[in-house]
C-alpha cells in the first residue's frame, strides 16, 4: 500500500480533520526564533538561484539554517499549496502531496571548532518522503517539536509546469520623468499548447525584481490578446526604480586584509568587525560593478570546512549630518528576508554624525542596502532610493511568473517562469 493510499484510508476512517491554526503564521519568508540564523533556500547546488523548480524534476530545492542554541532538536516540516496571492488554495494536502504531509529534519551537523557553537540543519525538497504533484505557489513551514505554536521558519517557493513561452522586453518608461531612474518591463506570452478560453479572467502575471516579494507587481491581466499570444504592454504599470548596484561586505577572511573593513577584533568568544563608514549615494553618478543582486553567500576562506565559518558582530555605519525625524533607517537585503526587522534597525548617534547598527552575521559575502521606512502610516514600504538613488542603467534581475486558473478549477497553476538580466536585453 502506498503512502498516499494510507492517507486516503485514514481520511475515510476518521474523516477530515482541519489542522489547528499556526500561531503567528505569515505567508512570507520569515524567521520566528532569534536563535535561527543564516537561512538559505535555493536550487540544490546553485546558491544564487530563487526557490523555483519544475514539476517532476529530479533536482530538488535545498533549505539550510543554523540553530545557535546548539545540540540537536526535533524539527519537522510541511508544505501548504497557495494561490497566486499567497493565500491557501482550496486543495487538500493529499491532492498536492504524494507521500507524507509532514516529516522530520534528520540531516544535521555540528559546527567545527568555532567560537560560537551552532548546529546546521538541511533538507532537500521534494524527496522520497514528500513529492509535489501540482504546480503553483507553496509555503514551506518548519516547526520545533512538531508543535504548530512553535513555528521556526516559513519560506515561499514555486513549482512550475512549463506550458508557455515568455518573451520579455526592457523598454523606456512611458513617464518621461522616470526615464533616467526607472526600468519598465513588457512581455509576450505564447500559449499555443494551452486551450485558454478566457485569458482576461484566467491568466495573471507577477513580476519580481531581484527576487523580492515586498515590491513585486502582481495580479497583472493581459493588455492585448492575439492568436495564441498574450501581450503585457502597459504604460507606466510594470515599472520599478532602477536603484544602484548593491553595497557589499566580504566577511569570508578574518586574517587577511579585505577592502571595506576597518578593524577585526576578537572579544571573548566572538569576533567584532567594524566596517568603514558608508556615505549616501543618491547624488553621486552611477558606477557599474558586479553584484549579486541583494543576495548573500555563506563561505569561509580561513578553514577548508564550511562548518568552521564563524559568527561575527558586524558594525555598520552611515554618515548623515542629521537624523531623519519622520523615518527609521534599516539594513535590508536577502539576509533580512527583505523584511523590516528590529534586528536590522540603525540608530542615530550624534557623536559620530551618523547612523550605526550592529548585526550578527555568519562568515560570507553579503549584498546590502539602506532603507528608509516612515514611522507613520499603514504601510511600512522600504524606500531604497533616498539613500542610494536610482539609475536606469543599473543591472537588475527580473522574474516573470504566469499563473493560469481555468474556469471551474480550484487552484492557480503556475504555467511559466522566466528570469532575465537587464544587461542581456540592452
Secondary structure, 3 states (H helix, E strand, C coil): CCHHHHHHHHHHHHCCCCCCCCCCCCCCCEECCCCEEEEEEEECCCCCCCCEEECCCCCCEEEEEEECCCCCCCEEEEEEEECCCCCECCCCHHHHEEECCEEECCEEEECCCCCCCCEEEEEEECCCCEEECCCEEEEEEEEECCCCCCEEEEEEEEEECCCCEEEEEEECCCCHHHCCCEEEEEEEEECCCCCCCCHHHHEEEEEEECCEEEEEEEEECCCEEECCEEEECCCCCCEEECCCCCEEEECCCCCCCCCCEEEEEEECCEEEEEECCECCCCCCCCCCCCCCCCCEEECCCCCCCHHHCCEEEEEEEEECCCCCCCEEEEEECHHHCCCCCHHHEEEEECCCCEEEEEEEEECEEEEEEEEEEECCCCCCCCECHHHHCCCCCCCCEEEEEEEECCCCCCCCEEEEEEEEEHHHHC
